[in-house]
Amino acid sequence: MSRATWIPVPHTAWSIHDPFWTPRRDRLFTTTLVSQHDQLRESGRLSRLGIQPSDPARASSHVFYDSDIAKWLEAVAYAEAERPHPGLRAASEAVIAGYERIQMPDGYLNSHFAAIPERRWTNLPFDHELYCLGHLIEAALAWHRHLGCDRLLTCCRRAIDHVWQRFGPAGVPVFCGHPEIELALMRYARWTGEAQARILCRLFIERRGRNSSGGGRYIQDTRPLVEEFEAVGHTVRCLYLACGALDLAHDEDDTALAAAIERIWSNAISRRMHITGGMGSSPHDEGFTADWDLDPFRAYNETCAGIALMMLAQRLLAVGPRVDAGDILELALHNTVLAGWSLDGERYLYANPLAVDLGWDGQAKRWNSKDWGRERWFGCACCPPNVARTMASLGSYAAATSEGDLALHLFLAGTLDTGAWRLRIEGDWVRTGRIAITVETAPAQGILHLRAPGWSADTRLLRDGVTSTAATAGYLHLAGLRAGTRLDLSADVAPRRIRADPRAGALAGRVALAAGPLIYCLESCDHQHVLDASILPWNGHLAFTEPDPALANCRPIVASGQVTLGEGGTLYRSTVPHLAQAELRAVPYALWNHRESGAMRVWLREG
């Protein structure tokens, strides 16, 4: 097994000026982070830290609240390093001061259990204590690395020492039911060089798989991870665990553990992933079910699971450029994750279904109810701050370096300066499939690796105006670059059809539309007929319309389709249905429900 030699660039290496991404990230800096702090305060999450809501009656606590707070703190650290905001730094430091106050003398750190210390560590499989600590560790590392502030890291170092004494080699042999501490410990070990964090990570991983927790498949406790061959249980837990395990496998050259994560990855993306890069076919437990179970009505696709898939793809790319991981990273980001965050920056989706009818709640969730809409916050608010930290650190997903080489996994317009490399990147990759890269600085022996996406039927590269190659899916490996070299990469973003493997029975005879990295859907506000009456002929014409300002200037797709007539009358009938010609209008899935609430479909009948 190859060790992880590709290191994500710090997000601060980028100056992003991208026509697709900059407006969204502007909202992050000006609106999202401020409104999330307001929600944290007014929902009572900060009350145990001494920051009270305007209505004292809303002061509250829950076992997972620290994770919501920590992800917001992490997002603020990334944002402040790139674009400081008046007031955010002070608000964040007040939260950190709260953690300093509530930390117990033995190092225990948790705002919920600080008030009920007799219940500490009494239900580790389900009380999220180490999960919350993991997110606090990630936030602490972000503050230390990007803002030079060690206050939270000092707290976390004491907390890790406490965990070592309690659950280390000589401690109680248990693990946390929600993985996160594992990947956080690996980040901590890599940054500090402290070996005990890596040892703890391995202990927590190897204690799973004995059915000892009472959580079974839901918390990945039915077989040892090194023996796992499928993606099982709660999606976010499964993928977070895979992230921590893969970090450990890379650092310790554990080929057996790395092979297990490859099996989980392969099973997830080839048999259990929804078309948008979404994960989870069971609303009941937010989890994986069985191969080919991809019913669009039951598609859960938690926003956090899309982010977790991006995180795992990023770790797979740490060994070297590979198109499956690069393409899935892009797919999940532009569809599941972006759909979970509104254009105004203040509303969110927790789950991302692929079919919606108002008034029928097939998943026992609100998105199918008559008052469906994105929410400003949730009782379990893991997704909003997770989106914030992902968008704030977007550049770290886009590129990685290895010795003198540079790989671009995502194409962001702006400037990338790693020290050894400096690139000026122009274009609008998401909407036009075109990007121009001007090399300003490059190592003499350095190689630039550019992803040629699997979704493009025709990818071409010009080098200083001369055709260099016509690429199939994979990475282009470009050597001999020097200051002034210009690279023009173009991919085919023409509207296209996508069909599922016939073993995915719920999708048999159906087709979806896409353009570039964006999956499209139909919304009832664009049609006069019931969406399930729509038929897209296999050879029907597809074309873009003009950019729509209500859809972030993305271009809808219009298709020459048909509609089944005959609504009303008897429920079942033997008569042959009549068909009428109709224009079908599809919009990017990431932007659905921005104009009005209504029915939505990603998968259409194909005729």
Rosetta blueprint (number, residue, H / E / L):
1 M L
2 S L
3 R L
4 A L
5 T L
6 W L
7 I E
8 P E
9 V L
10 P L
11 H H
12 T H
13 A H
14 W E
15 S E
16 I E
17 H L
18 D L
19 P L
20 F L
21 W H
22 T H
23 P H
24 R H
25 R H
26 D H
27 R H
28 L H
29 F H
30 T H
31 T H
32 T H
33 L H
34 V H
35 S H
36 Q H
37 H H
38 D H
39 Q H
40 L H
41 R H
42 E H
43 S L
44 G L
45 R L
46 L L
47 S H
48 R H
49 L H
50 G L
51 I L
52 Q L
53 P L
54 S L
55 D L
56 P H
57 A H
58 R H
59 A L
60 S L
61 S L
62 H L
63 V L
64 F L
65 Y H
66 D H
67 S H
68 D H
69 I H
70 A H
71 K H
72 W H
73 L H
74 E H
75 A H
76 V H
77 A H
78 Y H
79 A H
80 E H
81 A H
82 E H
83 R L
84 P L
85 H L
86 P L
87 G L
88 L H
89 R H
90 A H
91 A H
92 S H
93 E H
94 A H
95 V H
96 I H
97 A H
98 G H
99 Y H
100 E H
101 R H
102 I H
103 Q L
104 M L
105 P L
106 D L
107 G L
108 Y L
109 L L
110 N L
111 S L
112 H L
113 F H
114 A H
115 A H
116 I L
117 P H
118 E H
119 R H
120 R L
121 W L
122 T L
123 N L
124 L L
125 P L
126 F L
127 D L
128 H L
129 E H
130 L H
131 Y H
132 C H
133 L H
134 G H
135 H H
136 L H
137 I H
138 E H
139 A H
140 A H
141 L H
142 A H
143 W H
144 H H
145 R H
146 H H
147 L H
148 G L
149 C L
150 D L
151 R H
152 L H
153 L H
154 T H
155 C H
156 C H
157 R H
158 R H
159 A H
160 I H
161 D H
162 H H
163 V H
164 W H
165 Q H
166 R H
167 F H
168 G L
169 P L
170 A L
171 G L
172 V L
173 P L
174 V L
175 F L
176 C L
177 G L
178 H L
179 P L
180 E L
181 I H
182 E H
183 L H
184 A H
185 L H
186 M H
187 R H
188 Y H
189 A H
190 R H
191 W H
192 T H
193 G L
194 E L
195 A H
196 Q H
197 A H
198 R H
199 I H
200 L H
201 C H
202 R H
203 L H
204 F H
205 I H
206 E H
207 R L
208 R L
209 G L
210 R L
211 N L
212 S L
213 S L
214 G L
215 G L
216 G H
217 R H
218 Y H
219 I H
220 Q L
221 D L
222 T L
223 R L
224 P L
225 L H
226 V H
227 E H
228 E L
229 F L
230 E L
231 A L
232 V L
233 G L
234 H E
235 T H
236 V H
237 R H
238 C H
239 L H
240 Y H
241 L H
242 A H
243 C H
244 G H
245 A H
246 L H
247 D H
248 L H
249 A H
250 H H
251 D H
252 E H
253 D L
254 D L
255 T H
256 A H
257 L H
258 A H
259 A H
260 A H
261 I H
262 E H
263 R H
264 I H
265 W H
266 S H
267 N H
268 A H
269 I H
270 S H
271 R H
272 R L
273 M E
274 H L
275 I L
276 T L
277 G L
278 G L
279 M E
280 G L
281 S L
282 S E
283 P L
284 H L
285 D L
286 E L
287 G E
288 F L
289 T L
290 A L
291 D L
292 W L
293 D L
294 L L
295 D L
296 P L
297 F L
298 R L
299 A L
300 Y L
301 N L
302 E L
303 T H
304 C H
305 A H
306 G H
307 I H
308 A H
309 L H
310 M H
311 M H
312 L H
313 A H
314 Q H
315 R H
316 L H
317 L L
318 A L
319 V L
320 G L
321 P L
322 R L
323 V H
324 D H
325 A H
326 G H
327 D H
328 I H
329 L H
330 E H
331 L H
332 A H
333 L H
334 H H
335 N H
336 T H
337 V H
338 L H
339 A H
340 G L
341 W E
342 S L
343 L L
344 D L
345 G L
346 E L
347 R L
348 Y E
349 L L
350 Y L
351 A L
352 N L
353 P L
354 L L
355 A E
356 V E
357 D L
358 L L
359 G L
360 W L
361 D L
362 G L
363 Q L
364 A L
365 K L
366 R H
367 W H
368 N H
369 S L
370 K L
371 D L
372 W L
373 G L
374 R L
375 E E
376 R L
377 W L
378 F L
379 G L
380 C L
381 A L
382 C L
383 C H
384 P H
385 P H
386 N H
387 V H
388 A H
389 R H
390 T H
391 M H
392 A H
393 S L
394 L H
395 G H
396 S H
397 Y H
398 A H
399 A E
400 A E
401 T E
402 S E
403 E L
404 G L
405 D E
406 L E
407 A E
408 L E
409 H L
410 L L
411 F L
412 L L
413 A L
414 G E
415 T E
416 L E
417 D E
418 T L
419 G L
420 A L
421 W L
422 R E
423 L E
424 R E
425 I E
426 E E
427 G E
428 D E
429 W H
430 V H
431 R H
432 T H
433 G L
434 R E
435 I E
436 A E
437 I E
438 T E
439 V E
440 E E
441 T E
442 A L
443 P L
444 A L
445 Q L
446 G L
447 I L
448 L E
449 H E
450 L E
451 R E
452 A E
453 P L
454 G L
455 W L
456 S L
457 A L
458 D L
459 T E
460 R E
461 L E
462 L E
463 R E
464 D L
465 G L
466 V E
467 T E
468 S E
469 T E
470 A E
471 A E
472 T L
473 A L
474 G E
475 Y E
476 L E
477 H E
478 L E
479 A L
480 G L
481 L L
482 R L
483 A L
484 G L
485 T L
486 R E
487 L E
488 D E
489 L E
490 S E
491 A L
492 D L
493 V L
494 A L
495 P L
496 R E
497 R E
498 I E
499 R L
500 A L
501 D L
502 P L
503 R L
504 A L
505 G H
506 A H
507 L H
508 A L
509 G L
510 R E
511 V E
512 A E
513 L E
514 A E
515 A E
516 G L
517 P L
518 L E
519 I E
520 Y E
521 C E
522 L E
523 E E
524 S H
525 C H
526 D H
527 H L
528 Q L
529 H L
530 V L
531 L H
532 D H
533 A H
534 S E
535 I E
536 L E
537 P L
538 W L
539 N L
540 G L
541 H L
542 L E
543 A E
544 F E
545 T L
546 E L
547 P L
548 D E
549 P H
550 A H
551 L H
552 A L
553 N L
554 C E
555 R L
556 P L
557 I E
558 V E
559 A E
560 S E
561 G E
562 Q E
563 V E
564 T E
565 L E
566 G L
567 E L
568 G L
569 G L
570 T L
571 L L
572 Y L
573 R L
574 S L
575 T L
576 V L
577 P L
578 H E
579 L E
580 A E
581 Q E
582 A E
583 E E
584 L E
585 R E
586 A E
587 V E
588 P E
589 Y H
590 A H
591 L H
592 W L
593 N L
594 H L
595 R L
596 E L
597 S L
598 G L
599 A L
600 M E
601 R E
602 V L
603 W L
604 L E
605 R E
606 E E
607 G L
